[in-house]
């Protein structure tokens, strides 16, 4: 079974997401302005990256978040500080 991973950076000004496979190949990515609702911005870029990768949320092995809004996504498995990233 192929493993896929998502990284989501929710900053004060923009939210970014990337989907990679176990080999580290980028399959999909998205960027948008964060706006006032950081959770919505994070979810939106995640969904767009999934769409571009041709994957469903259930296929993602791990979702890691970072940035100012990293604690705003309830579906994240792991939060990592910007310094650690």
Residue pairs with C-beta under 8 A, 6 or more apart in sequence:
2 21
2 22
3 21
3 22
3 61
4 19
4 20
4 21
4 22
4 27
4 53
4 55
4 59
4 60
4 61
5 19
5 20
5 21
5 22
5 60
5 61
5 62
5 63
5 64
6 17
6 18
6 19
6 20
6 46
6 49
6 50
6 60
6 62
6 63
6 64
7 17
7 18
7 20
7 63
7 64
7 65
7 66
8 15
8 16
8 17
8 42
8 45
8 46
8 63
8 64
8 65
8 66
8 67
8 70
8 73
8 76
9 15
9 16
9 17
9 65
9 66
9 67
9 70
9 85
10 34
10 38
10 41
10 42
10 65
10 66
10 67
10 68
10 69
10 70
10 72
10 73
11 34
11 67
11 68
11 69
12 34
12 67
12 68
12 69
13 33
13 34
14 31
14 32
14 33
14 34
15 31
15 32
15 33
15 34
15 38
15 41
15 42
15 44
15 45
15 67
15 69
16 29
16 30
16 31
16 45
17 29
17 30
17 31
17 42
17 45
17 46
17 48
17 49
18 26
18 28
18 29
18 49
19 26
19 27
19 28
19 29
19 49
19 50
19 52
19 53
19 55
19 60
20 26
20 27
21 27
27 52
27 53
27 54
27 55
28 48
28 49
28 50
28 51
28 52
28 53
28 54
28 55
29 49
29 52
30 44
30 45
30 46
30 48
30 49
30 52
31 45
32 41
32 44
32 45
32 48
33 41
34 41
34 69
35 41
38 68
38 69
38 72
39 69
39 72
39 73
39 74
41 69
42 65
42 69
42 72
42 73
43 73
46 57
46 63
46 73
50 56
50 57
50 60
57 75
62 77
62 78
63 73
63 75
63 76
63 77
63 78
64 76
64 77
64 78
64 79
64 80
65 71
65 73
65 76
65 78
65 79
65 80
66 79
66 80
66 81
66 82
66 84
66 85
67 82
70 76
70 79
70 80
70 81
71 79
